[in-house]
C-alpha cells in the first residue's frame, strides 16, 4: 500500500515566520527612516546613506535577534529531551503510567490507553514522550541558523525597495513615492504570507499596510518637526 503523504502549512512555520517578519521589518523600518530623513529636508546623499546604514544594521540585528531567541528555544527543547531520557532510564514504569494517562485524557479507555502506551514505548519511548507529553516534533523543532538567515535575507530584500525608490525618485516627491511604493509592497507581502500560511488574505493585507503607514507617518512627522527646528 502506497503511503499517503500530506503537506501541511504548519511545516512552513519555522522559516515563514522569520521571513515575513524580516521582510516586513525591512520595508517598514527602512522606508520610515528614509521618509523621516527626507522630511527633514536632507539631500539625496544623506537620505541614501541613512537608508543603507539602516539596511545593514537592521539585517544584522534581525539575524542576531532571531538566532539568539530561537537558540534559547532550542536550548529549552534540548534540556527537556535530556530530562526525559533520564526519567525513562531511571523510572520507566512511572513514565509508562504517565503516557497511559495522556492517552486516557485524549479519550481512550484505560485498557486501550495502556496497550497504546506499551506499543509506543516499544517503538520509541523518547519520541513518544517528546511528542505526546511535551508536543515536540521534528517538524516544529527550533532551527536557529535557518531563522537567522531567513530573517536577515528577507530584511535586506525588503529594505532594498524604499532604497531603490529613493535613489531614482525626484527629491521633491521622494517622501510620497517611497511611502506609496512601500505600502504597495507591504500589502503584497501581507497577501502572499496569508496565502502561503492559509490565512484570510484581506485581513492580513490591511493589517500589514496599516501598521506600515502608521510607522511612516509618525516618522515623517518627527522628521518634519526636527527639520523645521534645525
N, C-alpha and C positions, 0 to 999 in steps of 0.2 A: 504494500500500500504506500503510495507516494505521500510523504509528509506535507501537511498543509501549512504553508508559510504566509503569515500575515505581516504587513508592515504598518506599524502604529506611529502616530505622530509623536508620542512620548519618547520615541527613540531619538528624536531630534533635540530634546530639551537641552542637553549638555552644551551643544555648540550654538543652538538657535538663540538662547537667552543672551549669551555673551556677544554674539554677532549683532543682534538687534540693539542691545544696549550700547555697543561700541559705535555703530553707525549713527544711531540717534544722537548720542552724545557728541560725536564728531561734527555732525551738521549743526546742532543747536549751539554748542559752545563756541565753535569757530565762527559761525555766522553772527552770533551775538557779539563776539569780540570784534569782528570786522565792522559790524554796524555801529558798535559803540565808539570805536576809534574814528571811523569815518564821520560820525555825527559830531565829534569834537573838532571837525574841520581840519583833520590831519591830511597831509598829502598822500598820494598813492603809495609811495615807497614806505611810509610809516605804517599804512594800513596793511600792506603785504608783509612787512617784517613782523608785525604783531600777529598776523594770521599764521605765518609759517612757524613762529615760536609756539603759538597755541597748538598747532598740529603736532609738532614734535613732543612738546611737554605732555599734551593730552594723551597721545598714543602710548608713551612710556608709562604715564600714570595709570592708564587703563590696564595695561599689561601687568604692571606690578600689583595693582589692586586686585585684579582677577586671580592672579597667581597666588597671592597671599590668602585671600578669602577661600578659594577653592582648595588650597593646600590645607587650611585649617579643617575643612570638611573631610578631606582625605585622611588627615591625622586622626580625626574622631572615628571614622569608619575603621581604620586600622586598629585603634585601641579596642573598639567593640569586637572586632574579629579575634584579637588576642584573648580577650576575656572569655568569649565563647569557646575558644579552643581549650583554655584552661578548665572551664567548667565541664566541658564534655569529657575531658581526661580524668577529672577528679570526682565528678558527680554525675555519671551517665544516667542513673535511674531518675534522679531529680530532673535532669534535662529532658528525659523522655516523657516524664509526667507533665512537664511544662509544655512541651509540644502537643501532647494529647489534649491538654486543657485549651490550647489555642484553637484546635480543630473543633472542640466541643462548642466554644463560643461562636464559631462560624456556622453552627447548625448541624454538625454530625452527632450521632448518638455516641455515648461514652465508649461502647464496644468498638464501633466502627472507627472512632477517632483514635483509639488505641492501636488498631490494626494499621491505619494510615500512618500514624507516628512511627510505628516499628518499621514499616516499609521505607518511609522517608529516611529514617536514621540509617538503615542498611544501605540505602542508595547514596547517602552523603549527608551525614549528620550536620556538619558545619554549614553546608549550603542551605539545608532545610531551616536551620535556626536563623541564619542571617536573613533569609528571605521572609519566613513566616513570623518570626519573633521581632526582627528589627526592621524589616522592609528594605533590606539592602540587596540589590541585584546588580549584575554586571551592566545592564542597560543604563542604569541610573548612577553608576559609580562616578565619583569625583575625578575629573581629569584636569589638573591644574594647567599643564602646558597647553593643552588644546584650548581651554578657556582663555588663557592669556594671549595666545597667538590670534585667535578669532577676534577677540575684543580689540587688540591693537591694530590689526589689519583693517577691520571694518571702520574703526575710528578714523584712520588715515584716509580711507576712501571717502567716508562721509565728509571729513574736513576739507577734502580737495574740492568739493563742489562750490562752496562760497569763495574759496580762494581763487579758483579759475574765473568765476564771475567777476570778482573784484579786480582781477588782472586785466580784464578786457572791457569792462563796463565804463561808460563815461563817468568821470568823477562826480559830476553834478547829480547823476541818477544812481550812483553806486549803492546807496542805502536801500533804495526802492528795489533795484534789480536783485541785489543779494537777498533781501528779505523774501521777495516773491519766489525766486528760484529755490531757495532753501525750504520754503513752505511746500512747494510742489514736490520736492524730493522727500520731505518728511511724510507727506500724505501718501506718496508711493511706497515708502518704506513701511508705513503702518498697514497699508493694504497687502503688501507682499508678505509681511510677517504674519498677518492674520490668516492669509491664505495658506501659508505653509503650516501654521500651527492649528488650523481648523477653527479659528475664532471668527466672530462676526466682523466682516470687513469694514463696514461703515463706522461702527463704534471705535474700532482700533484706529482708523484713519483720522477721525475727528479728534480723538484723544491726543494722538501724537502731534497733529497740526496745532491744536490749541495751546499746548504747553510750549511748543517751539515759538509760536507767535508771541506768547506772553514773555518769554525769556528775551527775545529780540527787542520787543517794545520797551521793556524796563531798561535794558542795556543802552538802547538808543537814547532814552530819556536822560539817563545818567551822563552819557557822553555829551549830549547837547548842553546839559546844565554845567558840566565841568568845562566844556569848551567855551561857553559863554563867559564863565568866570575868568578863565585864563585870558 
